[in-house]
Amino acid sequence: MERDPEPPLSTRPALESEGLRFLHVTVGSLLAAYGWHIVFSCVLLYLVLLKLSPHLRTLRRRRLDPAAAAPEPDAVVKRQEALAAARLKMQEELNAQVEKHKEKLRQLQEEKRRQKIEMWDSMQEGRSYKGNAKKPQEENSPEPSTTSSFMKRKVKKPLRGGGYNPLSGEGGGACSWRPGRRGPSSGG
């Protein structure tokens, strides 16, 4: 029994040709409406699969060979020892910084305490405590006091008065508008 090749479209049953026509119209309208979206989605999916394929391969290998995936115990111990040593070193550096900071704070507190004692003594003697605190700074400065008079800052005068605003028409200036003279012109 020899079978004939596919019967032509006209001899196919009506239901089958209608189904193909419906499928053709549906797929065609879908591609016409969302064709570029489908293409970009496929390209994006392909790129994601390319990016993740090495990770997927390693996971597959680990699942197949669990003995090879386990790290060597010696390497793990060495890594943990190196990590502990690094942490210990960082902790020692931090402790040294804390000690330096505490020493600075002690020195500052000692200096403040000394200044307070000096202020108290000067107040007990009836002198101004502020003048006393500034006196050691003046003694330490090598420059004579006459140089400070030459170092005065030059004060620049403003170009116009503080209330000058060219948009308001106030404040004077050569470019302001003035109304013309009243009366007849003197032309002849």
C-alpha positions in Angstrom: 0.0 0.0 0.0 1.7 3.0 -1.2 0.7 6.3 0.2 0.4 9.4 -1.8 2.3 12.5 -0.8 0.3 15.2 1.1 -2.9 16.0 -0.7 -3.1 19.5 -2.1 -4.5 22.3 0.0 -7.8 22.2 -1.9 -8.4 18.5 -1.0 -7.5 18.8 2.7 -10.3 18.9 5.0 -11.8 22.3 5.7 -11.2 22.1 9.4 -7.5 21.5 9.0 -7.0 24.4 6.5 -9.1 26.7 8.7 -6.8 25.8 11.6 -3.7 26.6 9.6 -5.2 29.8 8.3 -6.1 30.8 11.9 -2.6 29.9 13.1 -1.0 31.9 10.2 -3.1 35.0 11.0 -2.5 34.8 14.8 1.3 34.3 14.5 1.5 37.0 11.8 -0.4 39.6 13.8 1.7 38.7 16.9 4.9 39.2 15.0 3.7 42.4 13.4 2.7 43.9 16.8 5.6 42.6 19.0 8.3 41.5 16.5 11.1 43.8 17.7 10.3 43.1 21.3 10.6 39.4 20.7 13.9 39.8 18.8 15.4 42.0 21.5 14.2 39.5 24.2 15.8 36.6 22.4 19.1 38.5 22.0 19.1 39.5 25.7 18.3 35.9 26.7 21.2 34.6 24.5 23.6 37.1 26.1 22.5 36.2 29.6 23.0 32.5 28.9 26.5 33.2 27.5 27.4 35.1 30.6 26.0 32.5 33.0 27.2 29.4 31.1 30.7 29.1 32.9 28.9 29.3 36.2 26.4 26.6 35.2 29.2 24.3 34.0 31.1 24.6 37.3 27.9 23.8 39.2 27.3 20.8 37.0 30.8 19.6 37.6 30.5 20.0 41.3 27.3 18.0 41.3 28.8 15.2 39.3 32.1 15.0 41.2 31.7 16.1 44.9 35.2 14.9 45.9 36.9 17.2 43.4 34.8 20.1 44.5 35.9 19.9 48.2 38.9 22.0 48.9 42.1 20.4 50.3 42.2 20.6 54.1 45.8 21.9 54.2 44.9 24.8 51.9 41.9 25.6 54.1 44.1 25.6 57.3 46.7 27.8 55.6 44.1 30.3 54.5 42.6 30.4 57.9 46.0 30.9 59.6 46.8 33.7 57.1 43.5 35.4 57.8 44.0 35.1 61.6 47.5 36.6 61.3 46.2 39.5 59.2 43.4 40.2 61.7 45.9 40.1 64.6 48.2 42.5 62.8 45.4 44.9 62.1 44.2 44.7 65.7 47.8 45.6 66.9 47.9 48.6 64.6 44.5 49.7 65.9 45.6 49.3 69.5 48.7 51.4 68.8 46.6 54.2 67.2 44.3 54.1 70.2 47.2 54.5 72.6 48.6 57.4 70.6 45.2 59.1 70.7 44.8 58.5 74.4 48.3 60.1 75.0 47.3 63.1 72.9 44.1 63.5 74.9 46.1 63.2 78.2 48.4 65.9 77.0 45.5 68.2 76.0 43.8 67.7 79.4 47.1 68.4 81.2 47.5 71.6 79.2 44.0 72.7 79.9 44.5 71.9 83.6 47.7 73.9 83.6 46.0 76.9 82.0 43.1 76.7 84.5 45.6 76.7 87.3 47.4 79.8 85.8 44.1 81.6 85.4 43.1 80.8 89.0 46.5 82.1 90.3 46.3 85.3 88.3 42.7 85.9 89.5 43.9 85.3 93.1 46.6 87.9 92.5 44.1 90.4 91.1 45.4 90.3 87.5 43.5 89.6 84.4 43.7 86.0 83.5 43.2 86.6 79.8 46.2 88.9 79.5 48.3 86.3 81.3 47.3 83.5 78.9 48.4 85.6 75.9 51.7 86.7 77.4 53.7 83.4 76.7 52.7 83.4 73.1 54.0 87.0 72.6 57.3 86.1 74.2 57.8 83.1 71.8 57.2 85.1 68.6 60.5 86.1 67.0 59.0 89.0 65.0 58.9 92.5 66.5 55.5 94.1 67.1 56.2 96.8 64.5 55.9 94.3 61.6 52.3 93.7 62.4 51.5 97.4 61.6 52.9 96.9 58.1 50.9 93.7 57.6 47.5 95.5 57.8 45.0 94.5 55.2 44.2 97.1 52.6 40.5 97.9 52.5 39.1 98.4 49.1 36.3 100.8 48.5 33.2 99.5 46.8 32.7 100.8 43.2 29.2 102.1 43.9 27.1 102.7 46.9 25.6 99.7 48.6 22.1 100.5 47.3 23.1 100.7 43.7 20.9 98.7 41.4 21.0 99.6 37.7 17.6 98.0 37.0 15.7 100.1 39.5 16.8 103.5 38.1 17.9 104.7 41.5 21.4 105.2 43.0 22.7 107.7 40.5 25.1 107.1 37.7 25.9 108.7 34.3 23.5 106.5 32.4 20.2 107.1 34.2 17.2 108.4 32.2 16.1 112.0 32.8 12.9 113.6 31.4 13.3 116.4 29.0 12.8 120.1 29.7 9.4 121.5 30.0 8.4 124.3 27.7 8.7 125.1 24.1 11.8 124.3 22.1 14.2 127.1 21.4 14.7 126.4 17.8 14.3 129.1 15.1 
